[in-house]
């Protein structure tokens, strides 16, 4: 229900905000991973704990049933500047618009506001961000 509202709002080009509050194990990550997969483009998931973001990126990549060609996850805090350069080149290439891949970037608040702020600004200028999630906000 929550996921379908988010997808419909995005497809209708309506700005939206939604708060998803569920108990541990209640499917919050499943909701935003599914929405990210449907919307394509880049989803930024801000996780207040580095280990949580790394764990979620790993789980998303290993989750059964996801086509590895349809969704890719990175933990921004763990990427080198060389890897960021390769991602930028990918987004600037002719291959990106025609690829059918969702990219989920997990990041700490510090990464998006400090070290990788220029990369986030690059993604904004390229208009490739489809969805932004703040996960586990109570831990911030």
C-alpha positions, 0 to 999 in steps of 0.5 A: 500500500505504501509503496504503491502510493509512492510509485503513483505519486512519482509517476504522476510527477507529484512531489510526495513525502511519506512516513513509513513507521513499522516495527523491526522486521516489518518490511520498511526496507522491502518497501523502499527497495521495491519502490527503488526498483520500479522507479529506476534511476538513483535512490539515495538511502541515508543511514545514520550508522555506517554499519547499517548502511553497509549491511543493507547494501550487502543484503540488497545485493544478495536478496533472492529474487532480484535480478542483478541487472535490474538493481545495484547497490553501493555504500557511498562511504566505502567508495574511493574517489576513483570509483566515484569517478567511474560512476560519474562517467557512467552517468555521463555516458550514452549507456546510462539513459538506456540502461534498465538499472536501479542504483541504490546509494546508501550513505551516512549523513556525513558522506552526503554533506561532506566528503561526497557533497560534490557527487550528490550535487552532480547527481542533482544536476544530472537529474538522475535521483528518483527517490530519497529515503532516510532510514532508521532516523531514530538512530541519528 
